[in-house]
Amino acid sequence: MGYEWDATKNAENIAKHGVDFADAVPVFEDDYAITTSMTTPIPASSAT
């Protein structure tokens, strides 16, 4: 699968979080990732 993103938003993300979108691609392509559904909402103050 291919990914594309806005260059300006990528630069802002690098400045704010130190993460390039290109470096995050493997997260979405991880064959061993586990995805779950949340049954109890997390308070906004706890969500990251």
N, CA, C and O atoms as a Maestro MAE file, in Angstrom:
{
 s_m_m2io_version
 :::
 2.0.0
}

f_m_ct {
 s_m_title
 :::
 protein
 m_atom[192] {
  # First column is atom index #
  i_m_mmod_type
  r_m_x_coord
  r_m_y_coord
  r_m_z_coord
  i_m_residue_number
  s_m_chain_name
  s_m_pdb_residue_name
  s_m_pdb_atom_name
  i_m_atomic_number
  :::
  1 25 0.846 -1.162 0.000 1 A "MET " " N  " 7
  2 3 0.000 0.000 0.000 1 A "MET " " CA " 6
  3 2 0.899 1.234 0.000 1 A "MET " " C  " 6
  4 15 1.953 1.244 0.636 1 A "MET " " O  " 8
  5 25 0.481 2.255 -0.707 2 A "GLY " " N  " 7
  6 3 1.239 3.500 -0.724 2 A "GLY " " CA " 6
  7 2 0.640 4.521 0.226 2 A "GLY " " C  " 6
  8 15 -0.549 4.475 0.542 2 A "GLY " " O  " 8
  9 25 1.455 5.415 0.661 3 A "TYR " " N  " 7
  10 3 1.007 6.465 1.569 3 A "TYR " " CA " 6
  11 2 1.457 7.803 1.011 3 A "TYR " " C  " 6
  12 15 2.537 7.910 0.430 3 A "TYR " " O  " 8
  13 25 0.640 8.805 1.186 4 A "GLU " " N  " 7
  14 3 1.054 10.157 0.829 4 A "GLU " " CA " 6
  15 2 0.571 11.100 1.919 4 A "GLU " " C  " 6
  16 15 -0.441 10.852 2.574 4 A "GLU " " O  " 8
  17 25 1.313 12.183 2.102 5 A "TRP " " N  " 7
  18 3 0.968 13.146 3.135 5 A "TRP " " CA " 6
  19 2 1.386 14.526 2.687 5 A "TRP " " C  " 6
  20 15 2.180 14.690 1.762 5 A "TRP " " O  " 8
  21 25 0.840 15.499 3.356 6 A "ASP " " N  " 7
  22 3 1.127 16.899 3.079 6 A "ASP " " CA " 6
  23 2 2.512 17.235 3.632 6 A "ASP " " C  " 6
  24 15 2.799 16.985 4.803 6 A "ASP " " O  " 8
  25 25 3.363 17.800 2.785 7 A "ALA " " N  " 7
  26 3 4.742 18.116 3.190 7 A "ALA " " CA " 6
  27 2 4.785 19.115 4.342 7 A "ALA " " C  " 6
  28 15 5.637 19.014 5.225 7 A "ALA " " O  " 8
  29 25 3.870 20.074 4.330 8 A "THR " " N  " 7
  30 3 3.841 21.069 5.405 8 A "THR " " CA " 6
  31 2 3.457 20.417 6.727 8 A "THR " " C  " 6
  32 15 4.076 20.682 7.758 8 A "THR " " O  " 8
  33 25 2.431 19.561 6.699 9 A "LYS " " N  " 7
  34 3 2.017 18.874 7.928 9 A "LYS " " CA " 6
  35 2 3.117 17.942 8.427 9 A "LYS " " C  " 6
  36 15 3.309 17.792 9.633 9 A "LYS " " O  " 8
  37 25 3.837 17.319 7.497 10 A "ASN " " N  " 7
  38 3 4.938 16.449 7.895 10 A "ASN " " CA " 6
  39 2 6.015 17.256 8.614 10 A "ASN " " C  " 6
  40 15 6.533 16.832 9.647 10 A "ASN " " O  " 8
  41 25 6.347 18.423 8.062 11 A "ALA " " N  " 7
  42 3 7.356 19.284 8.695 11 A "ALA " " CA " 6
  43 2 6.889 19.733 10.081 11 A "ALA " " C  " 6
  44 15 7.682 19.782 11.021 11 A "ALA " " O  " 8
  45 25 5.603 20.058 10.204 12 A "GLU " " N  " 7
  46 3 5.060 20.463 11.506 12 A "GLU " " CA " 6
  47 2 5.116 19.300 12.497 12 A "GLU " " C  " 6
  48 15 5.414 19.499 13.675 12 A "GLU " " O  " 8
  49 25 4.829 18.088 12.021 13 A "ASN " " N  " 7
  50 3 4.868 16.913 12.889 13 A "ASN " " CA " 6
  51 2 6.288 16.633 13.369 13 A "ASN " " C  " 6
  52 15 6.501 16.270 14.526 13 A "ASN " " O  " 8
  53 25 7.257 16.804 12.471 14 A "ILE " " N  " 7
  54 3 8.657 16.615 12.856 14 A "ILE " " CA " 6
  55 2 9.047 17.634 13.918 14 A "ILE " " C  " 6
  56 15 9.687 17.290 14.911 14 A "ILE " " O  " 8
  57 25 8.659 18.898 13.705 15 A "ALA " " N  " 7
  58 3 8.998 19.954 14.660 15 A "ALA " " CA " 6
  59 2 8.328 19.722 16.016 15 A "ALA " " C  " 6
  60 15 8.943 19.935 17.061 15 A "ALA " " O  " 8
  61 25 7.073 19.286 15.994 16 A "LYS " " N  " 7
  62 3 6.311 19.133 17.235 16 A "LYS " " CA " 6
  63 2 6.622 17.824 17.969 16 A "LYS " " C  " 6
  64 15 6.755 17.811 19.193 16 A "LYS " " O  " 8
  65 25 6.739 16.715 17.207 17 A "HIS " " N  " 7
  66 3 6.864 15.397 17.832 17 A "HIS " " CA " 6
  67 2 8.189 14.692 17.552 17 A "HIS " " C  " 6
  68 15 8.501 13.677 18.174 17 A "HIS " " O  " 8
  69 25 8.963 15.234 16.615 18 A "GLY " " N  " 7
  70 3 10.231 14.604 16.264 18 A "GLY " " CA " 6
  71 2 10.073 13.333 15.448 18 A "GLY " " C  " 6
  72 15 10.985 12.507 15.399 18 A "GLY " " O  " 8
  73 25 8.916 13.171 14.806 19 A "VAL " " N  " 7
  74 3 8.654 11.964 14.019 19 A "VAL " " CA " 6
  75 2 8.271 12.350 12.594 19 A "VAL " " C  " 6
  76 15 7.343 13.127 12.369 19 A "VAL " " O  " 8
  77 25 9.006 11.789 11.645 20 A "ASP " " N  " 7
  78 3 8.700 11.967 10.231 20 A "ASP " " CA " 6
  79 2 7.607 10.961 9.869 20 A "ASP " " C  " 6
  80 15 7.659 9.811 10.303 20 A "ASP " " O  " 8
  81 25 6.618 11.384 9.078 21 A "PHE " " N  " 7
  82 3 5.558 10.460 8.689 21 A "PHE " " CA " 6
  83 2 6.130 9.211 8.015 21 A "PHE " " C  " 6
  84 15 5.605 8.114 8.202 21 A "PHE " " O  " 8
  85 25 7.192 9.368 7.242 22 A "ALA " " N  " 7
  86 3 7.801 8.217 6.562 22 A "ALA " " CA " 6
  87 2 8.311 7.188 7.570 22 A "ALA " " C  " 6
  88 15 8.299 5.988 7.294 22 A "ALA " " O  " 8
  89 25 8.756 7.651 8.728 23 A "ASP " " N  " 7
  90 3 9.234 6.735 9.764 23 A "ASP " " CA " 6
  91 2 8.084 5.992 10.441 23 A "ASP " " C  " 6
  92 15 8.302 4.953 11.065 23 A "ASP " " O  " 8
  93 25 6.863 6.515 10.324 24 A "ALA " " N  " 7
  94 3 5.705 5.896 10.963 24 A "ALA " " CA " 6
  95 2 5.036 4.842 10.085 24 A "ALA " " C  " 6
  96 15 4.224 4.062 10.583 24 A "ALA " " O  " 8
  97 25 5.353 4.801 8.803 25 A "VAL " " N  " 7
  98 3 4.715 3.852 7.885 25 A "VAL " " CA " 6
  99 2 4.797 2.410 8.380 25 A "VAL " " C  " 6
  100 15 3.792 1.704 8.295 25 A "VAL " " O  " 8
  101 25 5.932 1.930 8.891 26 A "PRO " " N  " 7
  102 3 5.986 0.532 9.355 26 A "PRO " " CA " 6
  103 2 4.948 0.193 10.426 26 A "PRO " " C  " 6
  104 15 4.565 -0.968 10.565 26 A "PRO " " O  " 8
  105 25 4.498 1.173 11.169 27 A "VAL " " N  " 7
  106 3 3.472 0.932 12.188 27 A "VAL " " CA " 6
  107 2 2.202 0.398 11.530 27 A "VAL " " C  " 6
  108 15 1.536 -0.481 12.076 27 A "VAL " " O  " 8
  109 25 1.871 0.931 10.359 28 A "PHE " " N  " 7
  110 3 0.651 0.524 9.669 28 A "PHE " " CA " 6
  111 2 0.839 -0.743 8.839 28 A "PHE " " C  " 6
  112 15 -0.142 -1.333 8.385 28 A "PHE " " O  " 8
  113 25 2.069 -1.162 8.638 29 A "GLU " " N  " 7
  114 3 2.346 -2.345 7.835 29 A "GLU " " CA " 6
  115 2 2.826 -3.525 8.677 29 A "GLU " " C  " 6
  116 15 3.323 -4.508 8.128 29 A "GLU " " O  " 8
  117 25 2.686 -3.443 9.984 30 A "ASP " " N  " 7
  118 3 3.159 -4.484 10.896 30 A "ASP " " CA " 6
  119 2 2.223 -5.693 10.854 30 A "ASP " " C  " 6
  120 15 1.077 -5.611 11.296 30 A "ASP " " O  " 8
  121 25 2.711 -6.801 10.329 31 A "ASP " " N  " 7
  122 3 1.906 -8.021 10.244 31 A "ASP " " CA " 6
  123 2 1.575 -8.602 11.613 31 A "ASP " " C  " 6
  124 15 0.657 -9.414 11.730 31 A "ASP " " O  " 8
  125 25 2.301 -8.204 12.641 32 A "TYR " " N  " 7
  126 3 2.093 -8.756 13.974 32 A "TYR " " CA " 6
  127 2 1.367 -7.793 14.914 32 A "TYR " " C  " 6
  128 15 1.255 -8.054 16.112 32 A "TYR " " O  " 8
  129 25 0.879 -6.691 14.370 33 A "ALA " " N  " 7
  130 3 0.166 -5.712 15.191 33 A "ALA " " CA " 6
  131 2 -1.143 -6.307 15.695 33 A "ALA " " C  " 6
  132 15 -1.775 -7.121 15.022 33 A "ALA " " O  " 8
  133 25 -1.525 -5.894 16.863 34 A "ILE " " N  " 7
  134 3 -2.785 -6.326 17.450 34 A "ILE " " CA " 6
  135 2 -3.686 -5.104 17.544 34 A "ILE " " C  " 6
  136 15 -3.309 -4.081 18.117 34 A "ILE " " O  " 8
  137 25 -4.869 -5.224 16.980 35 A "THR " " N  " 7
  138 3 -5.841 -4.137 17.019 35 A "THR " " CA " 6
  139 2 -7.025 -4.598 17.849 35 A "THR " " C  " 6
  140 15 -7.550 -5.691 17.638 35 A "THR " " O  " 8
  141 25 -7.444 -3.774 18.783 36 A "THR " " N  " 7
  142 3 -8.578 -4.122 19.629 36 A "THR " " CA " 6
  143 2 -9.610 -3.013 19.582 36 A "THR " " C  " 6
  144 15 -9.314 -1.883 19.194 36 A "THR " " O  " 8
  145 25 -10.811 -3.348 19.980 37 A "SER " " N  " 7
  146 3 -11.875 -2.360 20.103 37 A "SER " " CA " 6
  147 2 -11.988 -1.975 21.567 37 A "SER " " C  " 6
  148 15 -11.888 -2.822 22.455 37 A "SER " " O  " 8
  149 25 -12.194 -0.702 21.804 38 A "MET " " N  " 7
  150 3 -12.355 -0.246 23.182 38 A "MET " " CA " 6
  151 2 -13.831 -0.306 23.550 38 A "MET " " C  " 6
  152 15 -14.685 0.163 22.798 38 A "MET " " O  " 8
  153 25 -14.122 -0.877 24.695 39 A "THR " " N  " 7
  154 3 -15.503 -0.919 25.154 39 A "THR " " CA " 6
  155 2 -15.769 0.173 26.178 39 A "THR " " C  " 6
  156 15 -16.921 0.539 26.413 39 A "THR " " O  " 8
  157 25 -14.718 0.691 26.784 40 A "THR " " N  " 7
  158 3 -14.845 1.764 27.763 40 A "THR " " CA " 6
  159 2 -14.068 2.966 27.258 40 A "THR " " C  " 6
  160 15 -12.864 2.865 27.021 40 A "THR " " O  " 8
  161 25 -14.728 4.092 27.091 41 A "PRO " " N  " 7
  162 3 -14.011 5.268 26.590 41 A "PRO " " CA " 6
  163 2 -12.939 5.744 27.568 41 A "PRO " " C  " 6
  164 15 -13.118 5.666 28.783 41 A "PRO " " O  " 8
  165 25 -11.848 6.227 27.038 42 A "ILE " " N  " 7
  166 3 -10.780 6.807 27.849 42 A "ILE " " CA " 6
  167 2 -11.067 8.296 27.988 42 A "ILE " " C  " 6
  168 15 -11.356 8.963 26.994 42 A "ILE " " O  " 8
  169 25 -10.991 8.827 29.207 43 A "PRO " " N  " 7
  170 3 -11.197 10.269 29.362 43 A "PRO " " CA " 6
  171 2 -10.197 11.043 28.502 43 A "PRO " " C  " 6
  172 15 -9.049 10.624 28.352 43 A "PRO " " O  " 8
  173 25 -10.626 12.152 27.949 44 A "ALA " " N  " 7
  174 3 -9.778 12.949 27.062 44 A "ALA " " CA " 6
  175 2 -8.462 13.318 27.728 44 A "ALA " " C  " 6
  176 15 -7.441 13.433 27.051 44 A "ALA " " O  " 8
  177 25 -8.468 13.503 29.038 45 A "SER " " N  " 7
  178 3 -7.241 13.880 29.737 45 A "SER " " CA " 6
  179 2 -6.224 12.740 29.773 45 A "SER " " C  " 6
  180 15 -5.040 12.978 30.015 45 A "SER " " O  " 8
  181 25 -6.673 11.498 29.535 46 A "SER " " N  " 7
  182 3 -5.775 10.347 29.561 46 A "SER " " CA " 6
  183 2 -5.343 9.896 28.174 46 A "SER " " C  " 6
  184 15 -4.335 9.205 28.028 46 A "SER " " O  " 8
  185 25 -6.098 10.283 27.162 47 A "ALA " " N  " 7
  186 3 -5.801 9.836 25.798 47 A "ALA " " CA " 6
  187 2 -4.584 10.566 25.261 47 A "ALA " " C  " 6
  188 15 -4.404 11.759 25.504 47 A "ALA " " O  " 8
  189 25 -3.745 9.832 24.524 48 A "THR " " N  " 7
  190 3 -2.584 10.465 23.896 48 A "THR " " CA " 6
  191 2 -2.590 10.179 22.422 48 A "THR " " C  " 6
  192 15 -1.694 10.623 21.704 48 A "THR " " O  " 8
  :::
 }
 m_bond[191] {
  # First column is bond index #
  i_m_from
  i_m_to
  i_m_order
  :::
  1 1 2 1
  2 2 3 1
  3 3 4 2
  4 3 5 1
  5 5 6 1
  6 6 7 1
  7 7 8 2
  8 7 9 1
  9 9 10 1
  10 10 11 1
  11 11 12 2
  12 11 13 1
  13 13 14 1
  14 14 15 1
  15 15 16 2
  16 15 17 1
  17 17 18 1
  18 18 19 1
  19 19 20 2
  20 19 21 1
  21 21 22 1
  22 22 23 1
  23 23 24 2
  24 23 25 1
  25 25 26 1
  26 26 27 1
  27 27 28 2
  28 27 29 1
  29 29 30 1
  30 30 31 1
  31 31 32 2
  32 31 33 1
  33 33 34 1
  34 34 35 1
  35 35 36 2
  36 35 37 1
  37 37 38 1
  38 38 39 1
  39 39 40 2
  40 39 41 1
  41 41 42 1
  42 42 43 1
  43 43 44 2
  44 43 45 1
  45 45 46 1
  46 46 47 1
  47 47 48 2
  48 47 49 1
  49 49 50 1
  50 50 51 1
  51 51 52 2
  52 51 53 1
  53 53 54 1
  54 54 55 1
  55 55 56 2
  56 55 57 1
  57 57 58 1
  58 58 59 1
  59 59 60 2
  60 59 61 1
  61 61 62 1
  62 62 63 1
  63 63 64 2
  64 63 65 1
  65 65 66 1
  66 66 67 1
  67 67 68 2
  68 67 69 1
  69 69 70 1
  70 70 71 1
  71 71 72 2
  72 71 73 1
  73 73 74 1
  74 74 75 1
  75 75 76 2
  76 75 77 1
  77 77 78 1
  78 78 79 1
  79 79 80 2
  80 79 81 1
  81 81 82 1
  82 82 83 1
  83 83 84 2
  84 83 85 1
  85 85 86 1
  86 86 87 1
  87 87 88 2
  88 87 89 1
  89 89 90 1
  90 90 91 1
  91 91 92 2
  92 91 93 1
  93 93 94 1
  94 94 95 1
  95 95 96 2
  96 95 97 1
  97 97 98 1
  98 98 99 1
  99 99 100 2
  100 99 101 1
  101 101 102 1
  102 102 103 1
  103 103 104 2
  104 103 105 1
  105 105 106 1
  106 106 107 1
  107 107 108 2
  108 107 109 1
  109 109 110 1
  110 110 111 1
  111 111 112 2
  112 111 113 1
  113 113 114 1
  114 114 115 1
  115 115 116 2
  116 115 117 1
  117 117 118 1
  118 118 119 1
  119 119 120 2
  120 119 121 1
  121 121 122 1
  122 122 123 1
  123 123 124 2
  124 123 125 1
  125 125 126 1
  126 126 127 1
  127 127 128 2
  128 127 129 1
  129 129 130 1
  130 130 131 1
  131 131 132 2
  132 131 133 1
  133 133 134 1
  134 134 135 1
  135 135 136 2
  136 135 137 1
  137 137 138 1
  138 138 139 1
  139 139 140 2
  140 139 141 1
  141 141 142 1
  142 142 143 1
  143 143 144 2
  144 143 145 1
  145 145 146 1
  146 146 147 1
  147 147 148 2
  148 147 149 1
  149 149 150 1
  150 150 151 1
  151 151 152 2
  152 151 153 1
  153 153 154 1
  154 154 155 1
  155 155 156 2
  156 155 157 1
  157 157 158 1
  158 158 159 1
  159 159 160 2
  160 159 161 1
  161 161 162 1
  162 162 163 1
  163 163 164 2
  164 163 165 1
  165 165 166 1
  166 166 167 1
  167 167 168 2
  168 167 169 1
  169 169 170 1
  170 170 171 1
  171 171 172 2
  172 171 173 1
  173 173 174 1
  174 174 175 1
  175 175 176 2
  176 175 177 1
  177 177 178 1
  178 178 179 1
  179 179 180 2
  180 179 181 1
  181 181 182 1
  182 182 183 1
  183 183 184 2
  184 183 185 1
  185 185 186 1
  186 186 187 1
  187 187 188 2
  188 187 189 1
  189 189 190 1
  190 190 191 1
  191 191 192 2
  :::
 }
}
